[in-house]
């Protein structure tokens, strides 16, 4: 007898709290920040990886986003340009600026013009270096930055994903002063749309070798999705997470259940075997020994018949069960997602004390801290259950 299964071995599920499915949005609103710290990406008549990658992203979404909005010095929306005009201005140095960056005002402008109920998603392209130069008491504003971001994103109440990318960075003479200068794609909207855009942009950047990582908040992942491979010394009952005919054996050749977990909905760090192993939590409810054996993670970036990039990532886990003291056992498993793991960003966050340093991401860690301090809720994932029985 167990609250999660019927006496016949069928899982009792809550159909109202399931995992979400990614979906392409109805439209995408692109915003590009133009400020002094971005100048090294925009040098006139000089190619940069930034220009190439940003145009690749914009062109890939041209059917959903025919234009781009420029964010002005005070954070409000400036000119809205057709893609072709934006490309010309980007390449000819028209966006060279001496303006400062006011991230809270930029976010407020974007959110006020975003209709998530209609399936819209917003994407901000920026180095995210908050620099309230020219404002009253800039040092005071900096001290309140984390709290300001917390409040803005909290009121928004939707999903947000931040993709880190790198580009070469040029001085006024067009000379390279940094090989890996960081900038970001900040995606806001409903979680199913944000996850889809996150995957697509990340794939485009990964193909060029310019992706750092993606990180996110404001998601309700529900239950982890799963399926099963061929088990050892037991066999699956119908299509349920129930395995019967358990055979007692030593811990090497014992009952082994192959659990398959798709990872496409989660941030990409989950496809790292060590990160995934730490995230996977497994326990037996009635005293059996359960060990996590081999974990294989298969990642494929495929092009389907519709010629769309698509990420497929699946973790296959060997769950070994032995020393079962009763006729049956229930195994509880869950994922504790590494939501605030900044490991792949550390080279840009460590010693990021100077807004003029093109090698570092000045104030971006404060921005992320504001997001994760409860301003927008990421719901803990719900546990799943597997029933193992000695009976046939």
C-alpha positions as a printed Julia matrix, in Angstrom:
392×3 Matrix{Float64}:
  0.0     0.0     0.0
  1.41    3.37   -1.08
 -0.29    6.7    -1.75
  1.42    7.06   -5.13
  0.24    3.77   -6.67
 -2.97    1.79   -6.92
 -3.02   -1.78   -5.63
 -2.71   -2.9    -9.27
  0.55   -0.98   -9.75
 -0.71    2.1   -11.64
  0.81    5.48  -10.82
 -1.58    8.03   -9.36
 -0.79   11.33  -11.1
 -1.79   14.95  -10.71
 -2.72   15.97  -14.24
 -2.81   19.66  -13.23
  0.9    19.86  -12.46
  2.86   18.45  -15.38
  6.02   19.46  -17.16
  5.67   22.12  -19.87
  6.23   21.81  -23.6
  8.39   24.32  -25.44
  6.66   26.39  -28.12
  7.76   29.0   -30.64
  6.27   32.42  -29.74
  3.85   34.3   -31.96
  6.34   37.15  -32.3
  9.72   38.29  -30.98
 10.58   41.87  -30.04
 14.32   42.5   -30.3
 15.96   45.36  -28.44
 19.6    46.41  -28.76
 21.32   48.59  -26.2
 23.54   51.33  -27.61
 26.02   52.7   -25.09
 29.7    53.55  -24.74
 30.64   50.14  -23.36
 29.17   48.49  -26.48
 31.29   50.52  -28.92
 33.94   47.84  -29.3
 31.36   45.55  -30.9
 30.11   48.24  -33.32
 33.29   49.73  -34.84
 32.66   51.21  -38.3
 33.38   48.93  -41.25
 35.11   46.37  -39.02
 33.81   42.8   -38.7
 33.29   41.43  -35.19
 31.88   38.15  -33.96
 29.17   40.19  -32.26
 27.97   41.62  -35.58
 28.02   38.2   -37.23
 26.2    36.4   -34.43
 23.63   39.12  -33.77
 22.76   39.3   -37.45
 22.53   35.49  -37.59
 20.06   35.53  -34.7
 17.98   38.4   -36.11
 17.88   36.93  -39.58
 16.83   33.52  -38.22
 13.78   35.13  -36.57
 12.95   37.54  -39.4
  9.47   36.05  -39.89
  8.64   36.7   -36.22
 10.63   39.93  -35.82
 10.83   42.18  -38.9
 12.42   45.04  -36.99
 14.7    45.95  -34.09
 14.24   48.64  -31.43
 17.15   50.71  -30.17
 17.26   51.6   -26.48
 18.31   55.18  -25.79
 20.48   56.64  -23.06
 17.59   57.09  -20.61
 16.43   53.51  -21.14
 13.39   54.36  -23.2
 12.67   52.95  -26.66
 14.27   54.95  -29.44
 14.19   54.27  -33.16
 12.67   51.07  -34.51
 14.56   49.89  -37.58
 13.82   47.35  -40.26
 16.31   44.49  -40.16
 18.13   45.7   -43.27
 18.5    49.22  -41.9
 19.7    47.89  -38.56
 22.34   45.79  -40.3
 23.6    48.82  -42.24
 23.77   51.0   -39.13
 25.5    48.25  -37.16
 28.17   47.76  -39.82
 28.84   51.43  -40.53
 29.35   52.53  -36.91
 26.1    54.46  -36.55
 25.64   53.0   -33.08
 28.9    54.33  -31.65
 27.84   56.19  -28.52
 29.01   57.9   -25.35
 25.8    57.08  -23.49
 25.67   55.23  -20.18
 23.68   52.08  -19.44
 20.57   52.18  -17.29
 19.52   48.55  -17.07
 16.48   48.97  -14.76
 14.95   51.54  -17.1
 15.67   49.35  -20.13
 13.92   46.38  -18.54
 10.96   48.51  -17.48
 10.56   49.82  -21.04
 10.72   46.32  -22.52
  8.23   44.83  -20.06
  5.74   47.67  -20.51
  5.66   47.0   -24.26
  5.45   43.19  -24.04
  2.18   41.27  -24.4
  2.93   37.78  -23.13
 -0.78   36.84  -23.28
 -0.5    37.11  -27.07
  2.57   34.86  -27.11
  5.13   37.66  -27.48
  8.71   37.27  -26.31
 11.24   40.07  -25.83
 14.99   39.7   -26.38
 17.43   42.34  -25.14
 20.95   42.28  -26.6
 23.34   44.08  -24.27
 26.57   43.79  -22.3
 24.36   44.49  -19.23
 26.91   46.8   -17.6
 24.85   49.05  -15.35
 26.45   52.49  -15.37
 24.15   55.28  -14.17
 26.58   58.03  -15.2
 24.89   61.41  -15.4
 22.2    60.39  -12.93
 21.87   61.86   -9.47
 23.92   59.97   -6.86
 25.18   57.13   -9.13
 26.9    55.38   -6.21
 23.57   55.23   -4.36
 21.85   53.85   -7.45
 24.5    51.13   -7.73
 23.95   50.11   -4.11
 20.22   49.72   -4.84
 20.68   47.94   -8.17
 20.03   44.39   -6.95
 16.85   45.47   -5.16
 15.63   47.41   -8.21
 16.07   44.37  -10.48
 14.35   42.18   -7.91
 11.31   44.45   -7.91
 11.06   44.89  -11.7
 11.37   41.2   -12.53
  9.17   40.26   -9.58
  6.34   42.46  -10.83
  6.8    41.0   -14.3
  6.27   37.53  -12.84
  7.21   35.61  -15.98
 10.16   33.52  -17.08
 13.54   35.04  -17.84
 16.6    33.43  -19.42
 20.02   35.01  -19.85
 22.38   33.64  -22.51
 26.05   34.56  -22.24
 28.04   35.01  -25.46
 31.51   36.25  -26.4
 32.96   38.37  -29.18
 36.2    40.05  -30.11
 36.28   43.68  -28.98
 37.95   46.54  -30.9
 39.38   49.89  -29.87
 38.78   53.18  -31.73
 41.42   52.29  -34.28
 39.84   48.96  -35.04
 42.49   46.97  -33.18
 41.52   43.92  -31.17
 41.88   44.53  -27.43
 39.96   41.48  -26.21
 39.32   38.08  -27.79
 36.41   37.05  -25.52
 34.41   40.06  -24.47
 31.09   39.03  -22.86
 27.62   40.21  -23.8
 24.14   38.79  -23.26
 20.79   37.89  -24.77
 18.09   38.46  -22.11
 14.82   36.67  -22.98
 11.51   37.48  -21.26
  8.08   35.9   -21.7
  6.06   32.78  -20.94
  8.26   29.84  -19.99
  7.39   27.61  -22.94
  8.31   30.42  -25.36
 11.4    31.53  -23.45
 12.79   27.97  -23.34
 12.31   27.57  -27.1
 14.05   30.86  -27.93
 16.8    30.08  -25.41
 17.53   26.78  -27.12
 17.5    28.26  -30.61
 19.78   31.23  -29.87
 22.11   29.04  -27.8
 22.39   26.58  -30.7
 23.3    29.38  -33.12
 25.99   30.62  -30.74
 27.27   27.11  -30.01
 27.79   26.44  -33.73
 30.17   29.41  -33.85
 31.89   28.48  -30.58
 30.74   31.71  -28.9
 28.27   30.35  -26.31
 29.21   30.67  -22.63
 26.14   29.32  -20.83
 22.48   30.09  -20.19
 20.83   30.68  -16.85
 17.19   31.27  -15.97
 14.5    31.91  -13.39
 10.73   32.13  -13.11
 10.01   28.62  -14.4
  7.53   26.07  -13.07
  8.96   22.78  -14.34
  6.31   20.54  -12.76
  7.33   16.89  -12.71
 10.49   15.78  -14.52
  9.61   14.08  -17.79
 10.9    10.52  -18.19
 10.76    7.18  -19.98
 12.48    3.83  -19.51
 14.92    1.63  -21.4
 15.26   -2.13  -21.11
 15.64   -3.18  -17.48
 17.73   -5.98  -15.97
 16.32   -8.73  -13.66
 12.86   -7.16  -13.72
 10.51   -5.98  -16.45
  8.21   -3.03  -16.92
  4.51   -3.39  -16.25
  2.54   -2.02  -19.22
  3.59    1.63  -19.72
  3.78    2.42  -16.01
  6.78    3.36  -13.83
  6.26   -0.08  -12.31
  8.68   -3.01  -12.53
  7.75   -6.56  -11.6
  9.53   -9.88  -11.37
 12.34   -8.4    -9.26
 15.23  -10.85   -8.85
 17.5   -10.58   -5.83
 21.19  -10.41   -6.74
 24.4    -8.79   -5.58
 25.0    -5.09   -6.14
 26.83   -5.7    -9.42
 24.26   -7.71  -11.36
 21.12   -6.81   -9.5
 17.8    -5.38  -10.68
 18.7    -2.37  -12.81
 16.16    0.1   -14.15
 17.23    2.34  -17.02
 15.64    5.72  -16.39
 15.68    8.15  -19.32
 15.28   11.87  -18.58
 15.0    14.45  -21.41
 16.91   17.63  -20.6
 15.88   20.01  -23.4
 13.57   22.07  -21.18
 16.29   22.86  -18.66
 19.31   25.13  -18.79
 22.15   23.52  -20.73
 24.4    23.03  -17.71
 22.2    20.04  -16.87
 23.8    18.12  -19.75
 27.1    18.04  -17.85
 27.32   14.57  -16.28
 28.76   15.79  -12.97
 26.13   18.52  -12.65
 23.35   16.11  -13.52
 24.6    13.49  -11.05
 24.57   16.11   -8.29
 21.07   17.24   -9.32
 19.56   13.74   -9.35
 18.15   12.79   -5.95
 17.04    9.18   -5.41
 15.86    7.36   -2.29
 13.88    4.25   -1.37
 10.86    4.62    0.89
 10.92    1.17    2.52
 14.54    0.36    3.24
 15.93   -1.16    0.05
 19.35   -0.12   -1.19
 19.24    1.97   -4.36
 22.4     3.18   -6.08
 22.92    5.47   -9.04
 25.17    3.61  -11.46
 26.33    4.69  -14.88
 24.92    7.89  -16.36
 25.08    8.45  -20.13
 24.09   11.84  -21.55
 23.45   12.06  -25.27
 23.23   15.55  -26.8
 22.24   16.1   -30.43
 21.83   19.41  -32.23
 19.79   18.27  -35.21
 18.17   19.85  -38.23
 14.69   18.48  -38.84
 12.68   18.32  -42.02
 11.64   21.95  -41.45
 15.34   22.93  -41.41
 15.07   24.21  -37.86
 17.81   23.71  -35.31
 16.56   21.55  -32.49
 18.29   20.44  -29.31
 17.85   16.88  -28.09
 19.51   15.9   -24.81
 18.75   12.73  -22.86
 20.27   11.36  -19.67
 20.09    7.56  -19.25
 20.63    6.45  -15.65
 21.19    2.97  -14.22
 19.2     2.7   -11.01
 20.37   -0.42   -9.13
 18.08   -1.88   -6.47
 19.12   -4.61   -4.02
 18.62   -5.78   -0.42
 14.84   -5.39   -0.76
 13.42   -6.29    2.7
  9.77   -6.6     1.62
  7.82   -7.81   -1.39
  7.88   -4.39   -3.03
  9.62   -1.03   -2.92
  8.84    2.52   -3.98
 11.69    4.69   -5.22
 11.34    8.46   -5.11
 13.45   10.52   -7.52
 13.68   14.18   -8.38
 15.94   16.82   -9.9
 17.36   19.74   -7.94
 18.23   22.08  -10.8
 21.45   24.12  -10.54
 19.54   27.36  -10.87
 22.16   29.69   -9.41
 25.29   27.87  -10.6
 27.45   30.52  -12.28
 30.48   28.27  -12.86
 30.81   28.86  -16.6
 30.42   32.62  -16.13
 33.06   32.94  -13.41
 35.84   34.08  -15.74
 33.71   37.15  -16.53
 32.39   37.76  -13.0
 35.6    37.42  -10.99
 37.24   40.82  -10.36
 34.68   42.59  -12.56
 35.29   45.92  -10.85
 35.76   48.23  -13.83
 32.96   49.02  -16.26
 35.56   49.88  -18.92
 37.22   46.44  -18.82
 36.06   44.6   -21.97
 37.18   41.27  -20.49
 34.68   41.36  -17.62
 30.94   41.67  -16.98
 30.74   44.62  -14.64
 27.61   44.53  -12.4
 26.04   41.5   -14.17
 26.39   39.35  -11.06
 24.4    42.02   -9.17
 21.76   41.76  -11.9
 21.53   37.97  -11.53
 21.46   38.24   -7.74
 18.47   40.55   -8.04
 16.65   38.0   -10.16
 17.32   35.13   -7.77
 16.53   36.92   -4.52
 12.89   35.97   -4.69
 11.78   38.61   -7.15
 10.57   35.96   -9.55
  9.7    32.47   -8.3
 11.21   29.31   -9.7
  9.06   26.45   -8.47
 10.76   23.37   -7.1
 10.29   20.3    -9.24
  7.84   17.64   -8.08
  9.17   14.15   -7.23
  8.44   11.09   -9.35
  8.01    7.5    -8.15
  8.94    4.02   -9.35
  7.37    0.85   -7.97
  9.47   -2.33   -7.89
  7.8    -5.63   -6.99
  8.98   -9.22   -6.52
  5.63  -10.37   -7.81
  4.8   -11.09  -11.43
